[in-house]
Amino acid sequence: MKIALINGSPKRKDSASQLILETIQPLLASGDDVHFYHLGKPVLTSEEIDQIKQNDILLFALPLYVDGIPSQLLRCLQQLETPLAVLGNKQMVYAVVNCGFYEGHQAQWAIEMMENWCVKAGQTWGQGVGVGGGAMLPSLTNVRLGYGPLKNLGKAFQQLADNITRRTTGESVYIVPNFPKLAYKLAGEMSMRKSIKANGLRSKDLYLRK
């Protein structure tokens, strides 16, 4: 089975979306033919479209942007609609949406957008996973999936991988990290202050009005 792991983040490197795909890949069947794609620009080449069409499974990983899909990915999806629709109902589509919010259900609307696109492209919707606390994932690469703060994530990803392997559908899953919400909030504020300082600003500058 040919599986496309599609990074929908506009970031060129070090994105949580790419990390998510690399985390899910080992959970898939060993005999699967897996290919990575990065839709980081708003224009697809005819070669990229042809390659994506040849897969049996499309697994998208993307960040939540203003409760929706990143604009460059949206443009890519529009370019894929007609070529995929011509194929008929042959591909299964799955999506993982990570967000900076602690609560994974904040990704619900973006997942529903992906599901609606899947219908318009004439393909079969498989499942969506909304990942809360996505901002902390890059700092947890040394933590084993399914343990500690990644316990819920491990369960969700294993369920997703099983559905992909069986080409079956499942209810959308929304998770929170196994990490105190207050601690997550404080860590986020510390990271923001660090970025502010690195850019030559002060914390109170965030409250300036023009």
C-alpha positions in Angstrom: 0.0 0.0 0.0 1.3 3.4 -1.0 1.0 6.1 1.7 1.6 9.8 1.3 2.7 11.6 4.5 1.9 15.2 3.7 3.4 18.1 5.8 1.0 21.1 5.5 3.1 23.5 7.5 4.5 26.6 5.9 7.6 26.2 7.9 10.6 25.1 5.9 12.1 23.1 8.8 11.6 22.0 12.4 7.8 22.0 12.2 5.6 20.1 14.6 3.7 18.7 11.6 6.8 17.0 10.2 7.6 15.7 13.7 4.1 14.2 13.9 4.5 12.4 10.5 7.9 11.0 11.5 6.3 9.8 14.8 3.5 8.0 13.1 5.5 6.4 10.3 7.0 3.6 12.5 3.5 2.7 13.7 2.4 1.9 10.1 2.7 -1.6 8.6 6.3 -2.5 7.7 5.5 -3.4 4.1 3.9 -0.1 3.3 5.5 2.1 0.6 5.7 5.5 2.4 6.5 8.8 0.8 6.9 12.3 2.4 5.7 15.5 0.8 5.9 19.1 2.0 3.2 21.4 0.8 4.8 24.5 2.2 4.2 26.7 -0.9 0.9 27.7 -2.5 1.6 26.2 -5.9 2.0 22.6 -6.8 3.9 21.3 -9.8 2.3 18.9 -12.2 4.9 16.3 -11.0 3.9 16.7 -7.4 0.2 16.3 -8.3 0.9 13.2 -10.3 2.9 11.7 -7.4 0.3 12.4 -4.8 -2.4 10.9 -7.1 -0.6 7.5 -7.1 -1.0 6.9 -3.4 -3.7 4.9 -1.7 -3.6 6.8 1.5 -3.2 10.6 2.1 -2.2 11.5 5.7 -2.0 15.3 6.3 -0.4 16.9 9.3 -0.9 20.6 9.6 -0.9 23.4 12.2 -4.0 25.2 13.2 -4.0 28.8 11.9 -6.8 31.1 13.1 -9.1 28.1 13.7 -8.5 26.9 10.1 -6.1 25.5 7.5 -2.9 27.4 6.6 -3.5 29.5 3.5 -0.8 27.9 1.4 -2.1 24.4 2.1 -5.6 25.6 1.2 -4.4 26.6 -2.2 -2.7 23.3 -2.7 -5.8 21.4 -1.7 -7.8 23.4 -4.3 -5.3 22.4 -7.0 -5.7 18.7 -6.0 -9.5 18.7 -6.1 -10.1 18.0 -9.8 -7.1 15.6 -10.4 -8.2 13.5 -7.4 -11.9 13.6 -8.3 -11.1 12.2 -11.8 -9.6 9.1 -10.0 -12.9 8.4 -8.4 -13.3 7.2 -4.8 -10.0 5.5 -4.5 -8.0 7.2 -1.7 -8.5 7.3 2.0 -7.8 10.7 3.6 -6.7 11.2 7.2 -5.6 14.4 9.0 -3.7 15.4 12.2 -4.1 19.0 13.2 -1.9 20.3 16.0 -2.6 23.6 17.8 -0.9 25.8 20.4 -4.0 25.6 22.5 -4.0 23.2 25.4 -7.3 21.7 24.3 -7.2 19.5 21.1 -10.9 20.2 20.4 -9.8 23.7 19.2 -8.8 21.9 16.0 -12.4 20.7 15.3 -13.2 23.3 12.6 -9.9 22.7 10.7 -10.6 18.9 10.7 -14.1 19.5 9.4 -12.6 21.7 6.7 -10.3 18.8 5.7 -13.3 16.4 5.7 -15.3 18.7 3.5 -12.4 19.0 1.1 -12.2 15.2 1.0 -15.8 15.0 0.0 -15.4 17.7 -2.7 -12.3 15.9 -4.1 -14.4 12.7 -4.3 -12.3 10.7 -1.9 -13.1 8.8 1.3 -12.6 10.5 4.7 -10.9 8.3 7.2 -10.3 10.1 10.5 -9.1 13.3 12.1 -7.0 13.8 15.2 -6.8 17.2 17.0 -3.6 17.5 19.1 -3.6 20.0 21.9 -0.3 21.4 23.2 1.4 21.1 19.9 3.8 23.8 20.8 5.6 21.5 23.3 6.1 18.6 20.9 9.5 19.6 19.6 10.8 19.7 23.1 9.7 16.1 23.9 11.6 14.2 21.2 13.4 12.3 23.9 10.1 11.1 25.5 8.8 7.7 24.4 5.5 7.9 22.6 2.7 6.7 24.9 4.4 7.6 28.1 4.5 10.7 30.4 3.1 13.8 28.7 2.7 11.8 25.4 0.4 9.1 26.8 -2.8 10.4 25.2 -0.9 11.2 22.0 0.4 7.6 21.8 -3.1 6.1 22.1 -4.5 8.5 19.4 -1.7 7.9 17.0 -1.8 4.1 17.4 -5.5 4.1 16.7 -5.0 6.3 13.7 -2.2 4.0 12.4 -4.4 1.0 12.8 -7.2 2.6 10.8 -4.7 3.6 8.1 -3.4 0.0 7.9 -6.9 -1.4 7.6 -8.1 1.4 5.4 -11.0 1.9 7.8 -12.8 5.0 9.2 -13.0 6.3 12.8 -14.5 9.1 14.8 -12.3 12.2 15.2 -10.2 12.2 18.3 -9.3 15.3 20.3 -6.6 15.1 23.0 -4.9 17.2 25.6 -1.3 16.6 26.7 -0.7 14.6 29.9 0.8 17.8 31.4 -0.7 20.3 33.8 -2.5 23.1 31.9 -1.0 25.8 34.2 2.5 24.5 33.7 1.9 24.5 29.9 0.7 28.1 30.1 3.7 29.2 32.2 6.1 27.5 29.8 4.4 29.3 26.8 4.8 32.6 28.5 8.5 32.0 29.3 9.1 31.1 25.6 7.3 34.3 24.5 9.3 36.5 26.8 12.5 34.8 25.5 11.4 35.6 21.9 10.6 39.2 22.8 14.0 39.7 24.3 15.7 38.1 21.3 14.0 40.7 19.1 15.1 43.6 21.2 11.7 44.3 22.8 10.3 44.4 26.3 7.3 42.5 27.6 5.3 45.7 28.1 5.8 46.4 24.4 3.2 43.7 23.7 0.5 46.1 25.1 1.4 49.1 23.0 -1.3 50.5 20.7 -0.8 52.4 17.5 
